[in-house]
Amino acid sequence: MSRIFFVSGNRCVDPYPVYPMGMAVVSAALEARGHDVRQFDLLSSGSDLASLGAAARTCNPDVICYSLRNVDTEDYLNPDDWLLDADRAAIQALRAASGAPIVLGGSGFSVLPEELLEFLGADYGVIGEGEHVAGDLVDALATGRPWPRLVRSRELMPAAGIGSPRYDAAIVPYYQKTSGLVGLQTKRGCPHACAYCSYPLIEGARVRHRDPREVVDDLETLRRDYGVDNVFFTDSIFNDAGGGHLALAEEMLRRGAKTRWASFFRPQRLERAQLKLLKNAGLYAVELGTDATDDTTLAALGKGFTFDEVVRSAQACADEGLAVAHYVMFGGPGETPETAARGLANLKRLPTAVIFAYVGVRIFPATRLRQRAVQEGIIAAGDSLLRPTYYVSPGVKQPELEAAISKAFQKRRHWVFPPSDIRIRQKVMHRFGFRGILWDQLLALDPGPAGN
């Protein structure tokens, strides 16, 4: 048995704090193999490096695992929101407190593994799903067997390999207090090939469902042991084409689950009948990955749906009384002043919803967007993408684009631009004691005029 000190390095709170699911799931897998795991969450501890070092010394670990969820905030208008200097400081604090080898993992690490391993100065790295590989690595270190410095995990098949998280009673209260919800994953993998997206790299391209009975077991554990009655299903896309999300809803209804929940949906083939089922099972808020606002830019991003489909999906949600948020990016591939103008007009077609708008698209390795950026001379083939690097269409002038968005958004209280404005609104909502997905409560308090 090895002692493992597991650290979640995430500090992002926009649009709300997210429970460290990666750490919770891998910790459970390591404990199942007989290891003694102590979890430490930097965000809930106030990002205090003295506390981090003290906890590491108390644990006296054989191995330190550090989960990296984000590299930056992916907000082009806030280029200083780069998180890696703080992560490097945390790694240095761990080095000062312990001589144990440090293993990096997590979704943020998996998109830039070689560069992050060197920049942060860790000993080993795990790319992708970490449950099995992390355990193999810890066992190898305990027995002195050689192990490669960087290894990619195999895609967990069948989905039964994706286990339940081990929530930590010292960590859960922070997320209950600050956001009012905790995360849970029901499936992994994304079959879509969006030009900018790294999810298939992190989780694979095949959709693999957890057993609905195990997911509901987790919901019951959260409610019974931690008092959690509001969760966010953290799947990359909840409404998969195979209908696994409907089977989960049916199991929740069969078991009488009392949990309210929200998730991230693809705005395609969302019909009222299925939404009614999901709502009866506890769904109250929908985040739509709309991404672009015009058919030209949607096609250039490889989204596979049209804006008419977005409108139909949003209307179906509105008809079922579900709160909706859209995330859209301007300035992506194919954007011109004409597409941007059409896109801003298209947003007015949507039923009342919160809309978060961004300018530019973060470029990551191993994506078609990176290839396009190289072809268009925005970046060179050998450029590092460790620091935030964004694609902004050569067909637009950034100041003019930002001015057009600001003008369209300025009198619409539920349209958020720049994205950092959500922090101001969050502070106001928290001051009045609101918790959970704050944008749905903003709509409830201030529904505004029909049609936005």
MILUM-695767 format. One line per 2 residues: number of its first residue (from 1); their letters; for each residue x, y negated, z negated of C-alpha. Coordinates in pm, 1 decimal, decimal comma. Each point is the difference from the previous one (the first is absolute). Example, Ala and Ser with C-alpha at 12.3 -4.5 7.8 and 13.67 -1.06 7.14 Angstrom:
1> AS> 1230,0:450,0:-780,0 ~ 137,0:-344,0:66,0 $
This chain:
1> MS> 0,0:0,0:0,0 ~ 127,2:-348,4:89,9 $
3> RI> -93,8:-333,7:-156,3 ~ -121,4:-237,4:270,0 $
5> FF> -48,3:-373,5:-35,0 ~ -245,3:-107,2:271,8 $
7> VS> -26,6:-370,1:84,0 ~ -256,7:-176,0:217,8 $
9> GN> 167,8:-311,0:138,6 ~ -309,5:-163,6:150,4 $
11> RC> -61,3:-361,4:-104,7 ~ -259,0:-104,3:261,1 $
13> VD> -334,3:-119,2:-131,6 ~ -156,6:-122,8:327,5 $
15> PY> -283,8:42,5:57,1 ~ -10,0:185,2:-335,4 $
17> PV> 231,2:221,2:-210,0 ~ 15,4:359,2:127,4 $
19> YP> 55,5:294,8:-232,1 ~ 330,6:182,4:78,8 $
21> MG> -152,8:307,9:161,5 ~ 323,6:127,4:155,5 $
23> MA> 166,5:18,7:-338,9 ~ -307,5:162,7:-155,7 $
25> VV> -27,3:273,0:265,0 ~ 369,9:89,1:12,6 $
27> SA> 22,8:-9,7:-380,2 ~ -280,2:257,0:-18,2 $
29> AL> 182,0:223,3:249,4 ~ 326,0:-25,0:-195,9 $
31> EA> -175,8:79,6:-326,9 ~ -161,4:303,8:164,7 $
33> RG> 353,1:127,0:64,9 ~ 82,2:-27,0:-367,9 $
35> HD> 179,6:-333,6:-10,3 ~ -44,4:-264,1:-270,6 $
37> VR> -109,3:-322,7:173,6 ~ -22,2:-349,1:-149,6 $
39> QF> -176,5:-261,1:216,6 ~ 85,0:-371,2:-5,8 $
41> DL> -193,5:-261,8:198,8 ~ 184,4:-326,8:55,9 $
43> LS> -315,4:-196,2:83,1 ~ -191,5:93,9:-313,3 $
45> SG> 312,3:-56,0:-211,9 ~ 32,7:-358,4:122,4 $
47> SD> 293,5:79,8:229,9 ~ 225,7:-22,5:-303,0 $
49> LA> 340,4:153,2:76,2 ~ 99,7:9,9:-366,8 $
51> SL> -300,8:221,7:-70,0 ~ 87,2:211,1:302,1 $
53> GA> 353,6:56,0:-122,3 ~ -112,0:74,9:-354,3 $
55> AA> -255,6:254,4:123,6 ~ 262,8:168,4:217,8 $
57> RT> 241,4:27,2:-293,7 ~ -272,2:142,8:-223,1 $
59> CN> -91,6:258,0:264,3 ~ 366,2:96,7:58,1 $
61> PD> -96,0:150,2:337,7 ~ 173,8:257,8:214,4 $
63> VI> -150,7:-164,3:310,8 ~ -155,0:-341,5:68,9 $
65> CY> -266,7:-25,5:270,0 ~ -83,2:-347,4:133,6 $
67> SL> -313,7:-45,7:211,2 ~ 3,8:-287,1:249,0 $
69> RN> -348,3:-93,1:123,0 ~ 69,2:-333,1:175,8 $
71> VD> 297,3:-162,9:168,3 ~ -175,2:-338,6:24,7 $
73> TE> -352,1:-142,1:4,3 ~ -25,1:2,6:383,1 $
75> DY> -109,3:-362,6:-5,4 ~ 177,0:-193,4:276,1 $
77> LN> -91,5:-331,1:-161,3 ~ 182,0:95,0:-321,6 $
79> PD> 339,0:131,5:116,7 ~ 142,0:-31,2:-350,6 $
81> DW> -233,6:274,0:-126,4 ~ 278,5:255,2:41,1 $
83> LL> 9,9:256,5:-275,9 ~ 326,0:184,9:43,0 $
85> DA> 225,7:-228,9:-201,5 ~ -219,2:76,8:-301,5 $
87> DR> 16,0:372,6:79,2 ~ 377,5:-14,8:23,3 $
89> AA> 12,3:-174,5:-337,8 ~ -217,6:278,1:-144,4 $
91> IQ> 231,0:267,4:141,0 ~ 299,1:-180,2:-151,8 $
93> AL> -176,9:-10,5:-337,4 ~ -57,7:373,8:24,3 $
95> RA> 365,3:55,3:86,8 ~ 103,6:-196,9:-306,9 $
97> AS> -231,4:204,2:-221,2 ~ 64,8:349,1:136,1 $
99> GA> 249,7:202,2:197,1 ~ -274,6:217,5:151,5 $
101> PI> -24,3:22,4:380,1 ~ -265,9:-227,0:150,7 $
103> VL> -243,0:130,7:262,1 ~ -202,6:-238,8:216,9 $
105> GG> -337,8:79,4:153,6 ~ -339,6:-150,7:72,8 $
107> SG> -177,2:-147,7:300,8 ~ 217,8:-311,3:13,5 $
109> FS> 317,4:205,4:-12,4 ~ -121,0:238,6:270,4 $
111> VL> -23,1:-266,6:271,4 ~ 361,9:-121,0:-41,7 $
113> PE> 176,5:283,8:-181,9 ~ 360,0:-30,8:118,1 $
115> EL> 21,1:-375,1:-50,3 ~ -178,8:6,6:-334,4 $
117> LE> 217,2:277,5:-136,6 ~ 308,1:-208,2:73,1 $
119> FL> -143,1:-338,0:-103,1 ~ -135,4:122,0:-332,0 $
121> GA> 301,2:215,3:-78,5 ~ -182,5:319,7:-95,4 $
123> DY> 137,6:353,4:24,9 ~ -276,2:189,3:183,8 $
125> GV> -313,7:-70,9:199,6 ~ -318,0:190,4:86,5 $
127> IG> -189,1:-99,7:315,8 ~ -374,2:65,5:11,7 $
129> EG> -200,9:220,8:-235,4 ~ 210,4:64,9:-305,6 $
131> EH> -175,8:264,5:-208,6 ~ 198,6:303,2:116,3 $
133> VA> 324,9:-160,5:110,1 ~ 43,6:-198,2:-321,0 $
135> GD> -34,5:320,3:-200,8 ~ 248,6:183,1:221,9 $
137> LV> 244,1:-289,7:-34,4 ~ -27,8:-6,0:-380,7 $
139> DA> 54,7:376,6:-12,7 ~ 304,6:-29,6:226,0 $
141> LA> 152,9:-270,4:-217,4 ~ -61,9:206,7:-314,1 $
143> TG> 182,0:301,2:142,3 ~ 278,2:-188,3:177,5 $
145> RP> -111,4:105,5:347,8 ~ 91,8:-240,9:282,3 $
147> WP> -280,9:-221,0:128,6 ~ -6,0:-244,7:293,5 $
149> RL> -8,8:-364,7:-96,1 ~ -310,6:-61,8:211,8 $
151> VR> -267,2:255,7:81,1 ~ -339,5:-13,2:170,1 $
153> SR> -277,2:198,5:-166,6 ~ -207,7:249,1:188,5 $
155> EL> -364,1:-86,3:59,7 ~ -198,2:169,5:-273,8 $
157> MP> -213,4:270,7:155,9 ~ -254,9:108,4:-93,6 $
159> AA> -147,9:-299,1:-177,2 ~ -6,5:206,1:-318,2 $
161> GI> 364,3:-103,3:-31,8 ~ -121,1:-352,9:-80,0 $
163> GS> -61,8:15,4:-371,5 ~ -173,1:-213,8:-259,0 $
165> PR> 179,9:-302,9:-143,9 ~ 120,6:-11,7:-358,0 $
167> YD> -129,5:-331,9:-128,1 ~ 184,0:-158,7:-290,6 $
169> AA> -196,5:-124,1:-300,6 ~ 252,5:-278,0:-54,3 $
171> IV> -41,0:-129,6:357,2 ~ -370,5:36,7:78,7 $
173> PY> -118,5:-279,8:-236,3 ~ 196,8:-265,7:190,7 $
175> YQ> -182,8:80,2:323,7 ~ -330,2:27,3:-181,8 $
177> KT> 55,3:-349,2:-137,9 ~ 146,3:-173,3:305,3 $
179> SG> -188,1:157,1:289,0 ~ -260,8:220,1:-163,3 $
181> LV> 72,1:293,7:224,9 ~ 243,9:288,6:44,2 $
183> GL> 95,5:180,1:321,8 ~ -55,8:356,9:114,4 $
185> QT> 85,0:169,1:329,8 ~ -240,8:240,0:172,9 $
187> KR> 201,4:78,3:312,7 ~ 325,0:-73,7:181,9 $
189> GC> 99,7:-60,3:359,2 ~ -117,6:-233,4:273,8 $
191> PH> -61,3:121,7:358,2 ~ -11,2:-349,7:149,3 $
193> AC> 296,1:-157,0:175,7 ~ -25,3:-370,2:-80,7 $
195> AY> 296,7:-183,9:148,2 ~ 122,5:-152,7:-325,8 $
197> CS> -87,2:265,1:-258,3 ~ 236,7:214,6:-204,8 $
199> YP> -264,9:222,0:-163,9 ~ 53,5:297,4:236,9 $
201> LI> 369,7:-19,1:-87,2 ~ -75,1:1,0:-373,4 $
203> EG> -288,4:249,5:-16,7 ~ 1,2:176,5:336,8 $
205> AR> -247,1:-9,7:287,8 ~ -219,3:291,8:-109,1 $
207> VR> -289,8:-69,3:-234,5 ~ 18,2:232,2:-301,0 $
209> HR> -285,8:-8,2:-247,1 ~ 21,1:81,8:-365,1 $
211> DP> -268,3:235,6:-126,7 ~ -299,6:-225,3:-87,4 $
213> RE> -44,3:194,5:-323,8 ~ 352,2:-92,9:-110,9 $
215> VV> -57,7:-365,9:87,0 ~ -317,6:-8,6:-210,8 $
217> DD> 189,4:178,3:-277,7 ~ 246,8:-290,7:8,5 $
219> LE> -285,2:-251,3:-15,1 ~ -141,4:176,3:-303,0 $
221> TL> 343,3:2,5:-166,1 ~ 39,0:-373,1:59,4 $
223> RR> -340,4:-70,4:-148,2 ~ 29,7:236,0:-297,5 $
225> DY> 363,1:-58,5:-101,8 ~ 59,0:-361,8:104,8 $
227> GV> -341,7:-162,6:24,6 ~ 48,3:-68,5:372,2 $
229> DN> -331,0:-34,2:184,8 ~ 119,8:-202,6:300,8 $
231> VF> 258,1:134,5:246,8 ~ 148,3:-82,3:337,8 $
233> FT> 49,9:298,1:230,7 ~ 345,5:-74,2:139,2 $
235> DS> -26,1:200,5:324,7 ~ 143,7:-176,1:305,4 $
237> IF> -347,3:42,0:155,4 ~ -286,2:134,0:-208,2 $
239> ND> -254,2:69,2:277,0 ~ 187,1:262,6:201,1 $
241> AG> -155,5:133,7:319,7 ~ -22,3:351,6:-147,3 $
243> GG> -249,2:-108,2:-264,0 ~ 197,2:105,0:-305,8 $
245> HL> -103,2:-321,5:-174,1 ~ -364,2:104,1:29,0 $
247> AL> 74,6:338,1:-157,2 ~ 163,2:-182,4:-290,1 $
249> AE> -305,4:-224,8:-42,4 ~ -226,1:304,8:-6,7 $
251> EM> 218,0:158,9:-269,8 ~ -9,9:-320,6:-203,4 $
253> LR> -378,8:-0,6:18,9 ~ -22,7:370,3:-82,7 $
255> RG> 216,5:-49,9:-308,8 ~ -175,8:-318,0:-106,4 $
257> AK> 318,4:-208,2:10,6 ~ -60,5:-345,9:-147,1 $
259> TR> 304,5:-173,5:147,5 ~ -29,2:-314,8:210,8 $
261> WA> 253,5:-7,3:280,5 ~ 130,5:-183,3:304,2 $
263> SF> 237,6:91,9:279,9 ~ 159,8:-96,0:330,2 $
265> FR> -213,7:80,2:305,7 ~ 53,0:6,4:374,5 $
267> PQ> -265,8:-225,7:161,8 ~ -120,8:263,6:240,6 $
269> RL> -293,0:242,9:-7,6 ~ -124,9:-139,4:-330,0 $
271> ER> -370,7:75,0:2,9 ~ -260,2:-86,2:-260,3 $
273> AQ> -85,2:364,5:-74,9 ~ 354,0:85,4:-108,1 $
275> LK> 41,2:-331,2:-181,1 ~ -319,9:69,6:-191,7 $
277> LL> 141,5:336,5:-109,8 ~ 328,9:-162,5:-104,6 $
279> KN> -181,7:-277,3:-185,9 ~ -213,1:253,9:-187,2 $
281> AG> 329,6:164,1:-100,4 ~ 133,3:-326,5:-145,3 $
283> LY> 144,1:-202,7:289,2 ~ -41,4:-371,9:-63,4 $
285> AV> 268,4:-176,7:209,4 ~ 164,9:61,2:337,2 $
287> EL> 334,0:-129,6:126,4 ~ 4,3:10,8:379,8 $
289> GT> 323,9:30,2:196,0 ~ -122,4:-232,5:272,2 $
291> DA> 358,2:-122,0:63,6 ~ -68,1:-215,0:307,9 $
293> TD> -287,1:-215,9:114,9 ~ -16,8:37,1:377,6 $
295> DT> -16,3:305,3:225,6 ~ 326,7:-98,2:169,8 $
297> TL> 197,6:-9,9:-323,6 ~ -179,1:304,3:-142,4 $
299> AA> 109,3:199,0:305,8 ~ 356,6:-130,8:-23,8 $
301> LG> 18,0:121,8:-360,1 ~ -129,3:340,8:110,4 $
303> KG> -301,8:-16,0:-229,1 ~ -228,8:213,0:216,2 $
305> FT> -316,7:-199,1:-67,2 ~ -158,8:-323,1:120,9 $
307> FD> -116,5:-304,7:-189,8 ~ -360,2:91,9:79,3 $
309> EV> 61,0:317,8:-200,3 ~ 136,9:-210,0:-285,5 $
311> VR> -317,7:-211,0:0,6 ~ -223,7:308,8:3,7 $
313> SA> 194,1:160,8:-286,1 ~ -6,3:-318,8:-206,6 $
315> QA> -371,3:-43,1:60,7 ~ -69,9:356,9:-108,1 $
317> CA> 186,4:-69,1:-325,4 ~ -190,3:-324,6:-51,7 $
319> DE> -331,6:174,5:64,9 ~ 85,5:246,1:-278,4 $
321> GL> 89,3:-282,5:-238,7 ~ 371,4:79,5:-10,4 $
323> AV> 259,2:-273,0:-56,5 ~ 245,9:-19,2:289,7 $
325> AH> 346,2:-144,7:55,0 ~ 182,0:-21,9:333,0 $
327> YV> 376,8:-24,2:44,8 ~ 102,0:-162,8:329,0 $
329> MF> 329,9:-102,4:158,0 ~ 46,6:-282,4:248,4 $
331> GG> 305,5:-33,4:218,5 ~ 45,2:369,7:72,2 $
333> PG> 72,3:157,2:339,9 ~ -200,9:-154,8:280,3 $
335> ET> -103,7:-305,2:-201,0 ~ -48,2:-323,8:193,2 $
337> PE> -181,5:-323,4:-85,5 ~ -298,3:141,6:187,8 $
339> TA> -10,7:331,8:-190,5 ~ 44,7:-182,9:-329,9 $
341> AR> -290,1:-233,4:81,0 ~ -219,8:296,1:95,9 $
343> GL> 110,5:178,2:-315,5 ~ -94,9:-288,6:-227,1 $
345> AN> -337,1:-16,6:173,5 ~ -39,1:376,4:-42,9 $
347> LK> 43,5:-28,2:-375,8 ~ -317,2:-209,7:-11,9 $
349> RL> -189,6:301,1:138,1 ~ 72,7:200,9:-312,6 $
351> PT> -250,0:24,9:-285,2 ~ 106,1:-188,2:-312,8 $
353> AV> 327,8:147,7:-122,2 ~ 338,3:-94,0:-139,0 $
355> IF> 256,0:-33,4:278,8 ~ 373,9:3,6:-70,1 $
357> AY> 199,1:-143,3:292,4 ~ 371,8:38,9:64,0 $
359> VG> 235,0:-141,5:262,7 ~ 253,4:235,1:156,5 $
361> VR> 49,9:372,9:-43,4 ~ 278,6:149,7:-211,3 $
363> IF> 235,9:208,9:219,2 ~ 108,0:338,0:-132,9 $
365> PA> 229,6:263,3:153,3 ~ -142,7:293,8:193,1 $
367> TR> -303,7:-197,9:120,4 ~ -109,5:-103,2:347,0 $
369> LR> -6,4:-360,4:-119,0 ~ 373,8:15,8:-62,0 $
371> QR> 53,3:131,7:352,3 ~ -209,9:-282,6:141,3 $
373> AV> 185,1:-258,8:-207,8 ~ 331,0:125,0:140,2 $
375> QE> -133,5:-5,1:355,8 ~ -125,2:-356,6:-41,8 $
377> GI> 324,6:-118,9:-157,3 ~ -155,4:-81,8:-337,6 $
379> IA> 254,1:227,2:-169,5 ~ 305,8:187,9:122,6 $
381> AG> 11,0:379,2:4,2 ~ 251,9:11,6:-283,9 $
383> DS> -158,9:-260,5:-226,3 ~ -59,1:89,9:-362,9 $
385> LL> -363,3:-15,7:-105,1 ~ 75,4:8,6:-370,7 $
387> RP> -91,0:-363,4:-42,8 ~ -349,2:-97,9:120,0 $
389> TY> 0,4:-22,1:378,7 ~ -321,9:-89,0:180,0 $
391> YV> -142,5:29,8:345,0 ~ -167,7:-319,4:116,7 $
393> SP> -122,2:6,6:357,9 ~ 209,4:-202,5:246,4 $
395> GV> -336,3:-112,0:141,8 ~ -80,0:-227,0:-296,9 $
397> KQ> 160,9:-289,7:-181,5 ~ -2,3:79,2:-368,4 $
399> PE> -80,4:-349,7:-137,0 ~ -293,9:-36,2:237,6 $
401> LE> -126,2:348,3:-86,7 ~ 18,0:-67,8:-373,4 $
403> AA> -178,0:-332,9:45,8 ~ -282,6:167,3:194,5 $
405> IS> -44,9:266,3:-266,7 ~ 11,2:-255,0:-283,2 $
407> KA> -261,9:-215,2:169,8 ~ -232,7:295,6:54,4 $
409> FQ> 46,3:125,7:-357,7 ~ -0,5:-321,9:-198,3 $
411> KR> -375,4:-30,1:-62,6 ~ -68,2:370,2:-45,5 $
413> RH> 45,3:97,2:-360,0 ~ 22,4:373,9:70,6 $
415> WV> 261,9:-31,9:273,6 ~ 348,6:8,5:-151,5 $
417> FP> 293,8:-166,1:176,2 ~ 282,9:-13,2:-75,4 $
419> PS> -5,8:339,9:-176,4 ~ 171,1:-144,9:-308,3 $
421> DI> -320,6:-193,9:-74,5 ~ -146,1:318,6:-143,4 $
423> RI> 234,0:-42,4:-298,8 ~ -168,7:-329,4:-88,9 $
425> RQ> -345,5:153,1:29,6 ~ 106,6:300,7:-207,4 $
427> KV> 111,5:-223,6:-285,9 ~ -337,8:-172,7:-4,8 $
429> MH> -187,8:331,3:1,8 ~ 220,2:146,3:-273,7 $
431> RF> -55,5:-309,8:-211,3 ~ -370,3:80,1:2,8 $
433> GF> 64,0:362,7:-93,3 ~ -66,7:167,3:335,1 $
435> RG> 176,1:328,0:81,3 ~ 10,2:240,1:293,4 $
437> IL> 18,7:-84,1:368,3 ~ -43,9:-371,5:-51,4 $
439> WD> -110,4:-82,6:351,4 ~ -321,0:201,9:-39,6 $
441> QL> -79,4:-197,4:-314,7 ~ 76,7:-325,0:180,0 $
443> LA> -266,0:93,8:255,5 ~ -246,9:84,2:-275,9 $
445> LD> 58,3:-331,9:-174,7 ~ 4,5:-210,6:314,9 $
447> PG> -162,4:177,7:295,9 ~ 8,0:-307,7:222,8 $
449> PA> -203,4:-50,2:316,2 ~ -106,8:286,1:222,9 $
451> GN> 249,0:90,3:269,7 ~ 282,9:-147,3:-206,4 $
